[in-house]
Amino acid sequence: MQIAKMIQPGMTEVEISLELEFSLRKMGATDRSFDYIVASGLRSSLPHGVATEKKLEKNESLTLDYGGKYKGYCSDLTRTVFLGQPDSKQREIYNIVLEAQQAGIEALKPGITGQEADAVARQVMTKAGYGEYFGHGLGHALGIEVHETPRLNTRETQILQPGMVITVEPGIYIPGWGGVRIEDVILVNDNGVEVLTQAPKQFIIID
């Protein structure tokens, strides 16, 4: 994730948002897919924390949710990075979210409903004691618009079909502490799924 090389304490969330857009446009994007989410520290507990003038501080997390339009289609990616070594709770939450995301991806296949996929990932977080802090759906279809149907949530009964492109983006958001979200883009095919996102998902630590 190239943007990680540019991030440092003292930068504002707005500056990071601008760097993200510049990087995507250099790679060929013609526009943003949506208003980028750049939320650091306590603000990372906001699932839709659009960038502000808040400055990044050492030993806090930073959630980046961004994507560009290319040849008429949208991309979408979320990673949570850490400015300094994450503490034990940050590692715990990150690993739970990652486990939930991997379970959700493994559950995807033709014939499953969005409701069923959401339940698999949600169960991981509920079993770990954090289910109440996952307040949105597991994902959504992605195409010409950034949010399309079917959705992956507690109500979606539409069945997934080969050729659909779906995001998988569980998150835990704890008021007064912060949050973690991890998102990849997935192609549903005849045999299961293919993960299209190439960005790494191990702890990204910015010293």
N, C-alpha and C positions, 0 to 999 in steps of 0.2 A: 504494500500500500504506500504509494509514493508520498502522499501528503504527510505521513508520519515523520518523514525526514525534515519537514519544514516546521513542525509544531514545537513550541517551546514555551515555558512559563513566561507570562507577561504579555503574550499575544492576546488579542480579544477574540471572542467568538466570531464577530463580524469579519475580522481579518482572515480567519481560517475559512469561513464560508466563501470569501472572495478567492482565496487560493484554490479551493476545491473547484470552483467554477472555471477559473483560468486553466487549471490542469486538464479538466475534461474538454474544454474547447480546444486546447492544443492537440488533444488526441482525436479531434474530429466531431465532437458534439456540437449540434447547432443551437441547443437551448438547454435549460434545466428541465428535468422531468417534473419538479415540484420545488417549493421553497425548502431549502436545505434545513435540516435539524442539526444544530451544533449546540450541545448542552453540556456544560462542565460542572463539576462539583455537585452541590445540592440540586442544581438545575437539571441534572441528568435524571432526576426522578420525574421529570415532565416528559411524557411520551412524544409530545409534539413541541419541544422546546426550540423554537426558531431562534437563530443567533441574535445575541445582544452585544452590548459594549463591555460585558463582564470580561475581566482578564483571567487567564488561566493561572492556576497556582500549583505549586509543587504538591505532590502526594494526593492529587485528586484524579477522578476519572473524567473522561471526555467521550461522549457519544456522538458519532457522526453518522447521519443518515442522508444520503445524497444519490443523485443519478442524473444522467444526461439523456437527451434525445439524439438518436443516430438513425439516419435513413427513415425517419418517421416513427421510430419505436423507442419506448422508454426503457431505461435501466433503473435499478434500485439496489442500494447496498447499505448495510449498517454494520459498523464495527464500534466497539467500545475499547478505548485505549487508556493507558495509565501513565501519568506524569510522575515517574518515580516508581519504586517497587510497591506493588499492591500489598495491602495488609491482608490478614487472614480472612476477614469477612469479604473483602473485595474478591479474593480468590474463590471463596466458597460460592458467592453469588454468580460469578462468571462461569464457574464449572457447572453449576446447576442449569443456567441458561443454555450453555453449550450442549449439555446432555439432552435437554428438552428439544433443542433444535435438531440434533442428530436423530432423535427418536421420531420427530415429526417428518423429517426427510425420508427416513427408512419406511415410514408408514405410507407414504405417497405411492400410488399406483393407479392404473386405469380401473374404474369401477368403485373406488372409494369416494365417500362424500366429504365435503369440506368439514362437516360436523365431526366425522369420525377421525379425520386427521388432527383436528384441533384437540380432540379429547386425549389423544395419545400424548402429545406434548404437555398438555395441561396437567395430566396425571403425574408426570415427572415432577413438576413444580409443587403440586399439591402434596405429594408424598414427602417432599423435602421440607414442607412447612411454609411455602411461600406462594401458594395458589392464589391467595387473596390479593397479591401484589402484581398479578398478571391481568391487566384490565382491558385488553383488546384482543382481537382475534389473532390466530396464528399467522395469517397471511392473506394474499389476494392474487387474483390473476393479473398479469402484466402484459401490456401490448401497446396499442396506439395511445391509450390513456394509462396513467400510472396505476389507477385503481379500476380494475374490471372484475367481472364475475366469471367464474364462481369465487366466493370468498372462502377462507378457511376460518370458521368461527363456530360458536355453539349453536347456531341456527341454520347453517347452510346445508340443504339437502340435495343440491345439484351434484351430479356424479362427475368426477374427473375423467377426461378423455385424452387419448394420445394427441400430442401436438399442443396441448395447453402449456403455457408458461406461468409458473406460480412462484410467489415469494414465500419463504418460511422465516418468520421473524419474531420468535418469542422474546419476552422481556420481563424483567422484574424491576419494579419502581417503588422505592420505599421513601415516603415523605420524611424529610429531615435527615436523610442519609445519602440518597442518590439512586442511580439505576444502571442497568446493563441491558443492552439489546444486541442481538447478533442476527444478521439477515443475509440470506443467499437467494439467488434466483435459480429455479429448478425447472427443467423441461420434462414433462410427462411423456414417455414414449411407450411403445408396444410392450416392452419388457420390464418396465418400471420407471425409473427416472434417471436423469443426467444432471449433475450439478454444474451449472454454467459459470457461476462465480469463481474467480481464480484467487481472490485475496485470501491470505492466510488467516487462520482462526485461533492460533495459539496466542498466549498473552503477548500483546504488543506494548512494550514498555519504553517510554521515552525518558531517558536520563538527562 
